[in-house]
Amino acid sequence: MNTLTPLLNDISIILNSSDRPEFTLIQRYEIASSSQKPEFVIALIGKLIEQDRKLKVSSQCNLSMEQES
């Protein structure tokens, strides 16, 4: 996990600050060494799971608020 933490941080920065994050992320993948590519994919999957969970919690909160109104 220690090697994934910097990757997760970099991915977060790219997702939050890039106009075309998909382009930047594929460039990062393409320039990665053979040994770094699996770690990069794992970090992307981890970030996807994290974002999915945040969206689920956010949508559940919004639904609860709407039902209370």
N, C-alpha and C positions, 0 to 999 in steps of 0.2 A: 504494500500500500504506500510505502514511503516514496517509491518511484512514481506512483500515480498522482500523488498530491500536486506536484508542480504542473503536471499535465492537466489535471482538472482545473487548476487555477488559470492556466493559459486558455483552456477551452472556454471557461466562463468569461474571461476578458474578451475573447474573440466574439462570442455570442452577443455580448452586451455592447460592444463598441464598433463592430464592423458593419458596413453597409451590406456586404455580401458575405455573411459568415460561412456559407457553404463553400464558396470559392476559396476563402482563406484556409478553411479546415482541410480541403482536399489538397491544397498546396503543401500544407504542413505534413500531411500523410505521405505525399509523393516524395518529399525531400528527406523523410525519416529513413534511417537505416533499416535493414531487414530485421534486426533484433528489436528495434523500437516500434515497428508497425503494429505488432500484436498489442503492445502496451497502449498505443494510441487508440486502437479500436476498443479495447477494454475501457479506457477512460471515457470515450464517447458514449459507450453503452451505459456506463455509470451516470454520466451527466444526463442522458435521456431518461433513465429511471428517476433520477432526482427531480427533473423538470416535470415529469408525469405525475409524481406524487404531489408536488407543489400545486399543480393545476387541479388535481382531484380535491385537495384540501380547500383550495380557493373556491372552486365551484360548489362544494358542499356548504361552505360558509355563506356564499351568496344565496344559495337555495334556502338555507335556514332563515336568513334575513328576510327574504321575500315571503316566506310562509308566515313569519311573525307579523308582517305588515297587514 
